[in-house]
Structure formats: structure tokens, C-alpha cells
């Protein structure tokens, strides 16, 4: 019988950024960005045994109950799956750079503003060298001392996390997985991504005067229609928040086609 490979590092009190990533990759076996189903059971079992080995006592011996408690505590959006940013709260990551990210880019509007600053050519991607600057700014904001090797490790780790095709750049929706789940409005659009023909038709419809941009009232109408078309519920507060986040990409209140395309299209513009 093949010996089951032990999950790395779960017994450690502190993890480095790259150890954290090894733990993640070990359990997200299918690479879909979540630990779910059987992966989640395996993760929980190994976490429990690692904690016992490290002398962390657990009062409740019923596996099902413990699993339920665990999910209530960490599965913030209650979708029955653990995603990377949720896992960062389970594992004590050394100078937890994922949590550091979340504390200082707390809202999706701030995230979009930061994105806009670094995606200077509006390509819908941040290149590896731009990512380093992005993280450096973040650590300064958090008053976290860091040296060049540490910054390099963080940059490499985030690239390994999200750059699935290995082209050395990250797209907006991948980077947004670092946001708190409730703030990640881009997740809300996952099931509603548009092909570029559809997107162009919709944009042209709302850009009545053909100026090449829309304002926030037109964006409001566009989002409402998009939600109704996909039979999704959305309250006024959510709509306001999404609109505010997307308008952070705008230029002086003008949201150009390319900016909106980054959010709503399945592939960033070429």
C-alpha cells in the first residue's frame, strides 16, 4: 500500500510565506482555488492530528461536530469551502503577509485604487516588477519592516499562488482573491462573466452618446440589468458598494470601456 504523503508544516507554530503556499497546494489538489469536499476533510484531519502532536488539546472528540465548528469559525462566506484568504486565518503565517494585505487594503474600493496605480498601461494585468512595488507600498503602509530578500519571497509567493499559466503576470480577479470574501465583489461576477462580443454590445447600449465611457448612473443601470439577466438578488447597499468599487477604476468620473472590461469580461482585454 502506498504511504500517504504527510501534509507539510502543519505542526509548525509559524509558517513562512512559501511554506504556507506548500500547505495550500498540498490540499487544493485540483487547483481550483478552494479546499472543498474530500480535500477539506483531509485538511481538517491532518490539522487535528498535527495540533494533537503539537500538544494542542481539543475538548470535543466528535469529528463531525468539530468540523462544523471549524467551518463556522473560518468559512466566512458560508459556501462550505475554504479559500486561500480564509486559510491564512487558520494558519499562523509568519508576519502574516496575506492578513497584512487584507488589513491595509480593507475595502474593494481601496484595492481597485491600488490596482489602478500599478496597472499603469491598463492592460488588466500587473507584471512581476509592478507587483513588487505594489507589495512594497503595502508593507510600508502597514509599518512592517522588511528587507529586499523578504520582499522578493513575498512577490514570488504571490506569483506562484496566482500566476497559473506562468507568464509572470497577474490579472485583476486573481489578485482580488487576497481580499476578504465579503469585500471581494469580483467573486460576485464570477458566474456572470461576459464574452467580449456580449460586453461590447452592452457597453454600446449604455454609452448612449458614443463617448467611449459611461458615468456612475449608467453603470448603476448596467449592473442592475446584469443582475436581473442572471436572476441574481442584489440589494441597494450592495449595488452602491459594487458601483463605488468599480468607479475607483474610473478617470475623473468617466469609466472607460477598457476599465469595465477588466471587471466584467472572462478574459482581460488584449
ROZA-794387 format. One record per residue (C-alpha): residue number from 1; residue in three letters; x, y, z. Coordinates in Angstrom, 3 decimals. Example, Ala and Ser with C-alpha at 12.3 -4.5 7.8 and 13.67 -1.06 7.14 Angstrom:
(site 1 "ALA" (12.300 -4.500 7.800));
(site 2 "SER" (13.670 -1.060 7.140));
This chain:
(site 1 "UNK" (0.000 0.000 0.000));
(site 2 "UNK" (1.381 3.428 -0.933));
(site 3 "UNK" (2.294 5.554 2.056));
(site 4 "UNK" (0.117 8.669 2.127));
(site 5 "UNK" (2.208 11.764 1.805));
(site 6 "UNK" (2.175 13.786 5.026));
(site 7 "UNK" (0.994 17.392 4.660));
(site 8 "UNK" (3.898 19.752 5.106));
(site 9 "UNK" (4.410 22.131 8.029));
(site 10 "UNK" (1.010 21.847 9.765));
(site 11 "UNK" (2.727 21.218 13.108));
(site 12 "UNK" (4.744 24.415 12.935));
(site 13 "UNK" (3.695 27.364 15.072));
(site 14 "UNK" (4.881 29.848 12.459));
(site 15 "UNK" (4.955 29.491 8.691));
(site 16 "UNK" (6.887 31.417 6.102));
(site 17 "UNK" (5.047 32.668 3.031));
(site 18 "UNK" (6.393 29.859 0.845));
(site 19 "UNK" (5.596 27.158 3.464));
(site 20 "UNK" (2.036 28.495 3.572));
(site 21 "UNK" (1.828 28.073 -0.181));
(site 22 "UNK" (3.127 24.491 0.026));
(site 23 "UNK" (0.351 23.676 2.528));
(site 24 "UNK" (-2.203 25.260 0.192));
(site 25 "UNK" (-1.016 23.398 -2.905));
(site 26 "UNK" (-0.929 20.122 -0.971));
(site 27 "UNK" (-4.649 20.342 -0.168));
(site 28 "UNK" (-6.068 22.200 -3.162));
(site 29 "UNK" (-5.377 19.078 -5.179));
(site 30 "UNK" (-7.407 20.094 -8.242));
(site 31 "UNK" (-6.029 23.657 -8.222));
(site 32 "UNK" (-9.446 25.330 -8.406));
(site 33 "UNK" (-8.640 27.903 -5.723));
(site 34 "UNK" (-10.635 26.188 -2.965));
(site 35 "UNK" (-10.203 23.383 -0.476));
(site 36 "UNK" (-13.528 21.565 -0.604));
(site 37 "UNK" (-15.202 18.174 -0.278));
(site 38 "UNK" (-12.674 15.395 0.270));
(site 39 "UNK" (-9.772 17.881 0.223));
(site 40 "UNK" (-11.379 19.725 3.134));
(site 41 "UNK" (-11.869 16.540 5.167));
(site 42 "UNK" (-8.229 15.577 4.578));
(site 43 "UNK" (-7.074 19.041 5.566));
(site 44 "UNK" (-9.113 19.036 8.765));
(site 45 "UNK" (-7.991 15.525 9.769));
(site 46 "UNK" (-4.334 16.379 9.240));
(site 47 "UNK" (-4.702 19.729 11.005));
(site 48 "UNK" (-6.256 17.975 14.009));
(site 49 "UNK" (-3.551 15.333 14.215));
(site 50 "UNK" (-0.829 17.976 13.761));
(site 51 "UNK" (-2.346 20.016 16.583));
(site 52 "UNK" (-2.546 16.980 18.845));
(site 53 "UNK" (1.073 16.209 18.017));
(site 54 "UNK" (1.939 19.774 18.939));
(site 55 "UNK" (0.112 19.362 22.253));
(site 56 "UNK" (-2.951 21.435 21.351));
(site 57 "UNK" (-5.833 19.770 23.136));
(site 58 "UNK" (-9.287 19.636 21.619));
(site 59 "UNK" (-12.216 19.186 24.016));
(site 60 "UNK" (-14.647 17.718 21.520));
(site 61 "UNK" (-13.838 14.277 20.143));
(site 62 "UNK" (-16.689 14.091 17.659));
(site 63 "UNK" (-15.138 14.667 14.213));
(site 64 "UNK" (-18.356 15.874 12.551));
(site 65 "UNK" (-19.089 18.361 15.322));
(site 66 "UNK" (-15.542 19.689 15.320));
(site 67 "UNK" (-15.565 20.057 11.562));
(site 68 "UNK" (-18.834 22.016 11.801));
(site 69 "UNK" (-17.414 24.331 14.484));
(site 70 "UNK" (-14.288 24.816 12.420));
(site 71 "UNK" (-16.273 25.774 9.316));
(site 72 "UNK" (-18.477 28.186 11.271));
(site 73 "UNK" (-15.353 29.923 12.510));
(site 74 "UNK" (-13.362 30.118 9.271));
(site 75 "UNK" (-15.709 29.758 6.310));
(site 76 "UNK" (-16.644 33.431 6.329));
(site 77 "UNK" (-18.990 33.359 3.350));
(site 78 "UNK" (-20.558 30.037 4.403));
(site 79 "UNK" (-20.135 28.404 0.997));
(site 80 "UNK" (-18.841 25.144 2.501));
(site 81 "UNK" (-15.375 25.687 1.014));
(site 82 "UNK" (-12.174 27.210 2.336));
(site 83 "UNK" (-10.365 29.652 0.086));
(site 84 "UNK" (-6.815 30.889 0.361));
(site 85 "UNK" (-7.504 34.078 2.274));
(site 86 "UNK" (-9.685 32.141 4.744));
(site 87 "UNK" (-6.919 29.568 5.223));
(site 88 "UNK" (-4.487 32.366 6.064));
(site 89 "UNK" (-6.511 32.941 9.241));
(site 90 "UNK" (-6.295 29.276 10.254));
(site 91 "UNK" (-2.539 29.040 9.880));
(site 92 "UNK" (-0.276 31.367 11.837));
(site 93 "UNK" (1.691 32.646 8.857));
(site 94 "UNK" (4.932 34.345 9.774));
(site 95 "UNK" (4.407 38.147 9.626));
(site 96 "UNK" (1.190 37.044 8.011));
(site 97 "UNK" (1.560 38.784 4.709));
(site 98 "UNK" (-1.890 37.749 3.478));
(site 99 "UNK" (-3.564 39.226 6.550));
(site 100 "UNK" (-1.305 42.249 6.263));
(site 101 "UNK" (-2.685 42.674 2.748));
(site 102 "UNK" (-6.244 42.434 3.991));
(site 103 "UNK" (-5.858 44.875 6.859));
(site 104 "UNK" (-4.412 47.567 4.658));
(site 105 "UNK" (-6.499 47.057 1.569));
(site 106 "UNK" (-9.619 46.578 3.622));
(site 107 "UNK" (-12.203 47.518 1.033));
(site 108 "UNK" (-12.580 46.614 -2.591));
(site 109 "UNK" (-12.508 50.347 -3.480));
(site 110 "UNK" (-9.049 50.685 -1.920));
(site 111 "UNK" (-7.976 47.551 -3.745));
(site 112 "UNK" (-9.176 48.945 -7.067));
(site 113 "UNK" (-7.385 52.245 -6.414));
(site 114 "UNK" (-4.164 50.367 -5.674));
(site 115 "UNK" (-4.683 48.239 -8.780));
(site 116 "UNK" (-5.212 51.333 -10.915));
(site 117 "UNK" (-1.956 52.820 -9.659));
(site 118 "UNK" (0.060 49.756 -10.668));
(site 119 "UNK" (-1.716 48.594 -13.806));
(site 120 "UNK" (-0.338 51.709 -15.467));
(site 121 "UNK" (-0.867 50.571 -19.043));
(site 122 "UNK" (-4.478 49.472 -18.278));
(site 123 "UNK" (-3.735 46.014 -19.621));
(site 124 "UNK" (-5.798 44.271 -16.929));
(site 125 "UNK" (-2.594 42.703 -15.596));
(site 126 "UNK" (0.119 43.536 -13.090));
(site 127 "UNK" (3.590 42.410 -14.178));
(site 128 "UNK" (6.031 40.823 -11.717));
(site 129 "UNK" (8.073 44.026 -11.322));
(site 130 "UNK" (4.898 46.084 -10.719));
(site 131 "UNK" (3.767 43.514 -8.150));
(site 132 "UNK" (6.956 44.065 -6.160));
(site 133 "UNK" (6.199 47.801 -5.952));
(site 134 "UNK" (2.586 47.047 -5.008));
(site 135 "UNK" (3.692 44.815 -2.093));
(site 136 "UNK" (6.412 47.227 -1.025));
(site 137 "UNK" (3.816 50.027 -0.729));
(site 138 "UNK" (1.543 47.734 1.230));
(site 139 "UNK" (4.251 46.813 3.745));
(site 140 "UNK" (5.199 50.474 4.196));
(site 141 "UNK" (1.536 51.304 4.840));
(site 142 "UNK" (1.429 48.531 7.445));
(site 143 "UNK" (4.644 49.795 9.107));
(site 144 "UNK" (6.125 46.349 8.563));
(site 145 "UNK" (9.917 46.296 8.432));
(site 146 "UNK" (11.113 44.169 5.521));
(site 147 "UNK" (14.310 43.629 3.614));
(site 148 "UNK" (14.848 43.012 -0.087));
(site 149 "UNK" (15.056 39.163 0.195));
(site 150 "UNK" (11.758 39.098 2.164));
(site 151 "UNK" (10.053 41.335 -0.405));
(site 152 "UNK" (11.314 39.055 -3.144));
(site 153 "UNK" (9.955 35.989 -1.297));
(site 154 "UNK" (6.508 37.622 -0.950));
(site 155 "UNK" (6.485 38.604 -4.624));
(site 156 "UNK" (7.493 35.112 -5.756));
(site 157 "UNK" (4.937 33.502 -3.424));
(site 158 "UNK" (2.059 35.607 -4.708));
(site 159 "UNK" (3.119 34.875 -8.280));
(site 160 "UNK" (3.236 31.135 -7.509));
(site 161 "UNK" (-0.208 31.403 -5.941));
(site 162 "UNK" (-1.989 33.152 -8.746));
(site 163 "UNK" (0.026 33.041 -11.930));
(site 164 "UNK" (-1.445 29.776 -13.085));
(site 165 "UNK" (-0.151 29.914 -16.661));
(site 166 "UNK" (3.362 31.001 -15.619));
(site 167 "UNK" (3.528 34.116 -17.790));
(site 168 "UNK" (4.841 36.270 -14.920));
(site 169 "UNK" (1.760 38.488 -14.600));
(site 170 "UNK" (-1.466 38.519 -12.615));
(site 171 "UNK" (-4.939 39.552 -13.652));
(site 172 "UNK" (-7.336 41.568 -11.505));
(site 173 "UNK" (-9.692 38.773 -10.474));
(site 174 "UNK" (-6.760 36.567 -9.388));
(site 175 "UNK" (-5.237 39.289 -7.222));
(site 176 "UNK" (-8.642 40.059 -5.729));
(site 177 "UNK" (-8.638 36.609 -4.120));
(site 178 "UNK" (-6.444 38.240 -1.461));
(site 179 "UNK" (-9.391 40.413 -0.388));
(site 180 "UNK" (-11.745 39.441 2.460));
(site 181 "UNK" (-14.524 37.314 0.942));
(site 182 "UNK" (-17.289 39.749 1.833));
(site 183 "UNK" (-15.299 42.559 0.165));
(site 184 "UNK" (-14.423 40.640 -2.967));
(site 185 "UNK" (-17.155 41.953 -5.213));
(site 186 "UNK" (-15.359 40.422 -8.215));
(site 187 "UNK" (-16.379 36.987 -6.901));
(site 188 "UNK" (-19.996 38.086 -7.320));
(site 189 "UNK" (-19.414 38.454 -11.057));
(site 190 "UNK" (-17.763 35.064 -11.492));
(site 191 "UNK" (-20.859 33.341 -12.766));
(site 192 "UNK" (-21.782 36.342 -14.896));
(site 193 "UNK" (-18.605 36.892 -16.909));
(site 194 "UNK" (-19.273 38.112 -20.432));
(site 195 "UNK" (-17.714 37.185 -23.736));
(site 196 "UNK" (-16.205 40.240 -25.435));
(site 197 "UNK" (-18.982 40.456 -28.086));
(site 198 "UNK" (-21.647 40.490 -25.345));
(site 199 "UNK" (-19.680 43.036 -23.355));
(site 200 "UNK" (-19.234 45.324 -26.357));
(site 201 "UNK" (-22.949 45.199 -27.126));
(site 202 "UNK" (-23.870 46.034 -23.512));
(site 203 "UNK" (-21.312 48.846 -23.245));
(site 204 "UNK" (-22.503 50.405 -26.510));
(site 205 "UNK" (-26.103 50.213 -25.266));
(site 206 "UNK" (-25.283 52.194 -22.098));
(site 207 "UNK" (-22.819 54.578 -23.733));
(site 208 "UNK" (-25.734 56.364 -25.441));
(site 209 "UNK" (-23.702 59.264 -26.785));
(site 210 "UNK" (-20.855 57.069 -28.071));
(site 211 "UNK" (-18.280 58.935 -25.966));
(site 212 "UNK" (-16.363 55.741 -25.128));
(site 213 "UNK" (-17.096 55.992 -21.384));
(site 214 "UNK" (-20.044 55.729 -19.007));
(site 215 "UNK" (-20.744 57.580 -15.747));
(site 216 "UNK" (-21.819 56.100 -12.444));
(site 217 "UNK" (-25.568 56.428 -13.123));
(site 218 "UNK" (-25.178 54.476 -16.353));
(site 219 "UNK" (-23.023 51.927 -14.501));
(site 220 "UNK" (-25.809 51.630 -11.921));
(site 221 "UNK" (-28.326 50.744 -14.626));
(site 222 "UNK" (-25.887 48.370 -16.311));
(site 223 "UNK" (-25.242 46.458 -13.043));
(site 224 "UNK" (-28.962 46.212 -12.236));
(site 225 "UNK" (-29.650 44.815 -15.703));
(site 226 "UNK" (-26.752 42.383 -15.440));
(site 227 "UNK" (-28.095 41.068 -12.142));
(site 228 "UNK" (-31.661 40.751 -13.406));
(site 229 "UNK" (-30.468 38.987 -16.567));
(site 230 "UNK" (-28.625 36.455 -14.387));
(site 231 "UNK" (-31.554 36.196 -11.942));
(site 232 "UNK" (-29.341 37.206 -9.019));
(site 233 "UNK" (-30.517 39.030 -5.914));
(site 234 "UNK" (-28.889 42.347 -5.111));
(site 235 "UNK" (-29.879 44.926 -2.519));
(site 236 "UNK" (-29.343 48.679 -2.884));
(site 237 "UNK" (-26.450 48.700 -0.419));
(site 238 "UNK" (-24.576 46.027 -2.391));
(site 239 "UNK" (-25.247 47.822 -5.646));
(site 240 "UNK" (-23.869 51.067 -4.192));
(site 241 "UNK" (-20.748 49.275 -2.923));
(site 242 "UNK" (-20.090 47.497 -6.240));
(site 243 "UNK" (-20.596 50.707 -8.168));
(site 244 "UNK" (-18.209 52.571 -5.838));
(site 245 "UNK" (-15.572 49.835 -6.200));
(site 246 "UNK" (-15.784 49.758 -9.988));
(site 247 "UNK" (-15.798 53.570 -10.195));
(site 248 "UNK" (-12.415 53.543 -8.363));
(site 249 "UNK" (-11.041 52.460 -11.738));
(site 250 "UNK" (-12.621 55.482 -13.444));
(site 251 "UNK" (-10.808 58.565 -14.587));
(site 252 "UNK" (-12.460 61.710 -13.208));
(site 253 "UNK" (-15.871 60.042 -13.032));
(site 254 "UNK" (-15.517 58.592 -16.533));
(site 255 "UNK" (-15.418 54.811 -16.690));
(site 256 "UNK" (-13.846 53.821 -19.994));
(site 257 "UNK" (-14.609 50.631 -21.882));
(site 258 "UNK" (-11.237 49.064 -21.049));
(site 259 "UNK" (-11.622 49.552 -17.275));
(site 260 "UNK" (-15.051 47.951 -17.150));
(site 261 "UNK" (-13.900 45.155 -19.441));
(site 262 "UNK" (-11.281 44.151 -16.827));
(site 263 "UNK" (-14.083 43.562 -14.290));
(site 264 "UNK" (-16.826 42.044 -16.427));
(site 265 "UNK" (-15.068 40.041 -19.129));
(site 266 "UNK" (-13.918 36.457 -18.801));
(site 267 "UNK" (-10.556 37.407 -20.320));
(site 268 "UNK" (-8.794 40.741 -19.749));
(site 269 "UNK" (-8.530 42.863 -22.908));
(site 270 "UNK" (-5.574 42.027 -25.114));
